[in-house]
């Protein structure tokens, strides 16, 4: 499904200031930073669980957050799979 415009809760896949300054990306980075020390000390299973918890927290926002990637050919945004989002 193509998405015309991301919401403030969406996490955008990409590099550069525009992506970094998007509110959804800022919130996502804050969530990751808060868990970083515990994540680094965790087992592989614990790390996977933490990643999934963060992804679910983004999905649970109002409006729901999504993990999006922009298609270079069409300029449209498409949603990443839950697995790809957790790998992020």
ChimeraX commands (.cxc) that place a marker at each C-alpha (Angstrom):
marker #1 position 0.00,0.00,0.00 radius 0.5
marker #1 position 1.42,3.38,-1.00 radius 0.5
marker #1 position 1.23,6.21,1.51 radius 0.5
marker #1 position 1.05,9.79,0.28 radius 0.5
marker #1 position 2.19,11.58,3.43 radius 0.5
marker #1 position 3.73,10.24,6.66 radius 0.5
marker #1 position 2.20,11.23,9.99 radius 0.5
marker #1 position 4.13,12.70,12.94 radius 0.5
marker #1 position 4.28,9.23,14.55 radius 0.5
marker #1 position 5.75,7.43,11.54 radius 0.5
marker #1 position 9.40,6.37,11.57 radius 0.5
marker #1 position 10.99,7.14,8.22 radius 0.5
marker #1 position 13.80,5.04,6.80 radius 0.5
marker #1 position 16.55,7.16,5.34 radius 0.5
marker #1 position 19.58,9.34,6.02 radius 0.5
marker #1 position 20.08,13.03,6.53 radius 0.5
marker #1 position 18.77,15.93,8.55 radius 0.5
marker #1 position 15.23,15.76,7.15 radius 0.5
marker #1 position 14.82,12.16,8.33 radius 0.5
marker #1 position 16.56,12.82,11.65 radius 0.5
marker #1 position 14.32,15.79,12.41 radius 0.5
marker #1 position 11.05,14.02,11.65 radius 0.5
marker #1 position 9.09,13.80,14.95 radius 0.5
marker #1 position 8.51,10.05,14.63 radius 0.5
marker #1 position 12.22,9.42,14.12 radius 0.5
marker #1 position 13.10,11.65,17.09 radius 0.5
marker #1 position 10.67,9.74,19.31 radius 0.5
marker #1 position 11.99,6.39,18.04 radius 0.5
marker #1 position 15.61,7.40,18.74 radius 0.5
marker #1 position 14.67,8.53,22.24 radius 0.5
marker #1 position 13.03,5.16,22.94 radius 0.5
marker #1 position 16.10,3.32,21.62 radius 0.5
marker #1 position 18.52,5.51,23.59 radius 0.5
marker #1 position 16.60,4.85,26.82 radius 0.5
marker #1 position 17.08,1.09,26.35 radius 0.5
marker #1 position 20.61,1.12,24.90 radius 0.5
marker #1 position 22.57,0.07,28.03 radius 0.5
marker #1 position 20.20,-2.78,28.82 radius 0.5
marker #1 position 20.13,-3.82,25.15 radius 0.5
marker #1 position 23.92,-3.96,24.89 radius 0.5
marker #1 position 24.13,-6.24,27.95 radius 0.5
marker #1 position 21.25,-8.50,26.89 radius 0.5
marker #1 position 21.17,-11.92,25.31 radius 0.5
marker #1 position 20.10,-12.32,21.68 radius 0.5
marker #1 position 16.59,-13.26,22.81 radius 0.5
marker #1 position 16.38,-10.26,25.15 radius 0.5
marker #1 position 17.54,-7.96,22.37 radius 0.5
marker #1 position 14.89,-9.37,20.02 radius 0.5
marker #1 position 12.21,-8.86,22.68 radius 0.5
marker #1 position 13.33,-5.27,23.28 radius 0.5
marker #1 position 13.24,-4.51,19.54 radius 0.5
marker #1 position 9.75,-5.97,19.26 radius 0.5
marker #1 position 8.58,-3.97,22.30 radius 0.5
marker #1 position 9.77,-0.72,20.74 radius 0.5
marker #1 position 8.12,-1.56,17.40 radius 0.5
marker #1 position 4.84,-2.38,19.17 radius 0.5
marker #1 position 5.03,0.91,21.09 radius 0.5
marker #1 position 5.30,2.79,17.78 radius 0.5
marker #1 position 2.37,0.82,16.34 radius 0.5
marker #1 position 0.30,1.61,19.47 radius 0.5
marker #1 position 0.58,5.38,19.21 radius 0.5
marker #1 position -2.38,7.62,18.34 radius 0.5
marker #1 position -2.44,7.86,15.35 radius 0.5
marker #1 position -0.59,4.57,14.92 radius 0.5
marker #1 position 3.04,4.93,13.91 radius 0.5
marker #1 position 4.38,3.01,10.96 radius 0.5
marker #1 position 7.87,2.25,9.67 radius 0.5
marker #1 position 8.08,3.69,6.18 radius 0.5
marker #1 position 10.50,3.67,3.27 radius 0.5
marker #1 position 10.30,5.98,0.27 radius 0.5
marker #1 position 10.37,4.47,-3.20 radius 0.5
marker #1 position 12.98,6.36,-5.24 radius 0.5
marker #1 position 11.09,5.74,-8.49 radius 0.5
marker #1 position 7.59,6.86,-7.47 radius 0.5
marker #1 position 8.26,9.06,-4.44 radius 0.5
marker #1 position 5.56,7.16,-2.57 radius 0.5
marker #1 position 6.03,5.81,0.93 radius 0.5
marker #1 position 5.46,2.12,1.69 radius 0.5
marker #1 position 5.28,0.35,5.02 radius 0.5
marker #1 position 8.05,-1.99,6.12 radius 0.5
marker #1 position 7.17,-5.41,7.49 radius 0.5
marker #1 position 7.15,-5.87,11.26 radius 0.5
marker #1 position 10.31,-7.93,10.95 radius 0.5
marker #1 position 12.11,-5.26,8.91 radius 0.5
marker #1 position 10.97,-2.65,11.44 radius 0.5
marker #1 position 12.37,-4.68,14.35 radius 0.5
marker #1 position 15.67,-5.10,12.48 radius 0.5
marker #1 position 15.94,-1.36,12.26 radius 0.5
marker link #1:1,2 radius 0.2
marker link #1:2,3 radius 0.2
marker link #1:3,4 radius 0.2
marker link #1:4,5 radius 0.2
marker link #1:5,6 radius 0.2
marker link #1:6,7 radius 0.2
marker link #1:7,8 radius 0.2
marker link #1:8,9 radius 0.2
marker link #1:9,10 radius 0.2
marker link #1:10,11 radius 0.2
marker link #1:11,12 radius 0.2
marker link #1:12,13 radius 0.2
marker link #1:13,14 radius 0.2
marker link #1:14,15 radius 0.2
marker link #1:15,16 radius 0.2
marker link #1:16,17 radius 0.2
marker link #1:17,18 radius 0.2
marker link #1:18,19 radius 0.2
marker link #1:19,20 radius 0.2
marker link #1:20,21 radius 0.2
marker link #1:21,22 radius 0.2
marker link #1:22,23 radius 0.2
marker link #1:23,24 radius 0.2
marker link #1:24,25 radius 0.2
marker link #1:25,26 radius 0.2
marker link #1:26,27 radius 0.2
marker link #1:27,28 radius 0.2
marker link #1:28,29 radius 0.2
marker link #1:29,30 radius 0.2
marker link #1:30,31 radius 0.2
marker link #1:31,32 radius 0.2
marker link #1:32,33 radius 0.2
marker link #1:33,34 radius 0.2
marker link #1:34,35 radius 0.2
marker link #1:35,36 radius 0.2
marker link #1:36,37 radius 0.2
marker link #1:37,38 radius 0.2
marker link #1:38,39 radius 0.2
marker link #1:39,40 radius 0.2
marker link #1:40,41 radius 0.2
marker link #1:41,42 radius 0.2
marker link #1:42,43 radius 0.2
marker link #1:43,44 radius 0.2
marker link #1:44,45 radius 0.2
marker link #1:45,46 radius 0.2
marker link #1:46,47 radius 0.2
marker link #1:47,48 radius 0.2
marker link #1:48,49 radius 0.2
marker link #1:49,50 radius 0.2
marker link #1:50,51 radius 0.2
marker link #1:51,52 radius 0.2
marker link #1:52,53 radius 0.2
marker link #1:53,54 radius 0.2
marker link #1:54,55 radius 0.2
marker link #1:55,56 radius 0.2
marker link #1:56,57 radius 0.2
marker link #1:57,58 radius 0.2
marker link #1:58,59 radius 0.2
marker link #1:59,60 radius 0.2
marker link #1:60,61 radius 0.2
marker link #1:61,62 radius 0.2
marker link #1:62,63 radius 0.2
marker link #1:63,64 radius 0.2
marker link #1:64,65 radius 0.2
marker link #1:65,66 radius 0.2
marker link #1:66,67 radius 0.2
marker link #1:67,68 radius 0.2
marker link #1:68,69 radius 0.2
marker link #1:69,70 radius 0.2
marker link #1:70,71 radius 0.2
marker link #1:71,72 radius 0.2
marker link #1:72,73 radius 0.2
marker link #1:73,74 radius 0.2
marker link #1:74,75 radius 0.2
marker link #1:75,76 radius 0.2
marker link #1:76,77 radius 0.2
marker link #1:77,78 radius 0.2
marker link #1:78,79 radius 0.2
marker link #1:79,80 radius 0.2
marker link #1:80,81 radius 0.2
marker link #1:81,82 radius 0.2
marker link #1:82,83 radius 0.2
marker link #1:83,84 radius 0.2
marker link #1:84,85 radius 0.2
marker link #1:85,86 radius 0.2
marker link #1:86,87 radius 0.2
marker link #1:87,88 radius 0.2
view
